[in-house]
Amino acid sequence: MTGRRHVGRAAAAALVALAATALLEALALPDGPPPADRPLLVAATPPGQLPLRDHARHAPRQRRVSLVPPGRGAVRVPVLMYHYIRVNPDPNDKVGFNLSVRPEDFARQMDWLAAAGYHPIDFDDLRGYLLGGGDLPDRPVVLTFDDGYRDLYTVAFPVLRAHRFKAVAYIVAGFVGSPVSVTPEQVLEMDANGIEIGSHTVSHADLTKLSGSNLWHEVFDSRAALEALLGHPVLDFCYPAGRYDDAVVRAVQAAGYATATTTQPGQVHSAGDRHLWTRVRVDGGESLEQFVADLGPGEPGEMVVQPAPPPGPLHGPARRPVTVPLVAPREALLAGPPIEGALP
Ligand SMILES: [Zn+2]
């Protein structure tokens, strides 16, 4: 599509321009399984009647699945927090070590999630459940990747695709295209293949140290830049280094984000605290036993029989049409909506 490619190139150029200033400012960042889905033939042949030769081909195919039914006000959904998927290059860099999950450890963690019947969902799914009355697969989990490092695309993404796992990538808009970050093309490819793109500001600034137009630039312009690149709304935000206060949360709400995540630990989420959702940190070097223990028991489901989905790709080429206007009043910052999650 010529139009989309044109928009993508223009947005990519804008992102590269943002990167130049952002990089100068921040060269270093702080910071027993349930039954598997079984095909089930339920159209039985009545007694005394010969089955048709091609009966099975035309029988309605159904399957038994375990779902979290609509209506639970709070659900246990561990939101796992990853940064680098790499071998930490500097043994003396303790922070870098803690933020770096080795590729073989990451692969084992994803294998374990699949074998144990966990279902990676994205924030579209979680929002749809808590705000829209949908259902969820049992044992839901969200895999988030902060900062948009290049190894998100080169190392994590192939593993996620092999498992057909959804995930969420929090992209620092001003870093896209830098030597250590994902490129605009990689962001587009991931977006089209199961990775939900969220915003992690323009320059990974400590938002509690900003106000007025500087705060708005980080929160809103990052969203606008990513939306221009992707061609659809970006509704999920992540506070850099987990730093936020009431003014920051209000700015995130005013900029139109539907959710935001922190670095505070926790697993249970509701609609009311959706701008302060907690996460589960996955540390570099942690054992698989620790990873499993941190996940907790998972949200239980209920068995239902439903039509088997038609064969086809897990994710379509485009997630959502653009329906959210890209211009929001800056005055909203001053008279923002109430901060639900920050209230007792
Ligand atoms: Zn970050």
Boltz pocket constraint, residues with backbone or C-beta under 6 A from the ligand:
constraints:
  - pocket:
      binder: B
      contacts: [[A, 29], [A, 30], [A, 31], [A, 146], [A, 147], [A, 200], [A, 204], [A, 239], [A, 240], [A, 241]]
      max_distance: 6.0
